[in-house]
């Protein structure tokens, strides 16, 4: 169970954070601004490809580490640039939506479209950061003589 937690905690916390923030946002809007539910639903939908990109990025890093037989370093999600990129995307999108709904509600459709257009760019940024991180980590750990992962029998995998 400890190994499962070690290898999958970044993905688990990303999914849980997405679920909590999305659900809380939807509930709050449903209670305090029911006329904005459609916009919030769209916004939450726009975030999902970015969340999927973060999860795919963490998975790719895990697979590359397993293939290289290098023991992973501490995988603290709060130190992940990919995670914070997704958080920044969510914050900026939310602020833009709130400001638009206050200052120019008639422009909401155009702003929602613009936010939708941002999401593939954010996903591509996360993919690019992941590729560079994997290359940098593999080279650094290999040059330091990274130790091979051990199996239960005591041999290298």
ABEGO torsion letter per residue (X at the ends): XAAAAAAAAAAAAAAAAAAAAAAAAAAAAAAABAAAAAAAAAAAAAAAAAAAAAAAAAAAAAAAAAAAGBBBBBBBAAABAAAAAAAAAAAAAAAAAAAAAAABAAAAAAAAAAAAAAAAAAAAAAAAAAAAAAAAAAAAAAAAGBBBBBBAAGBBX
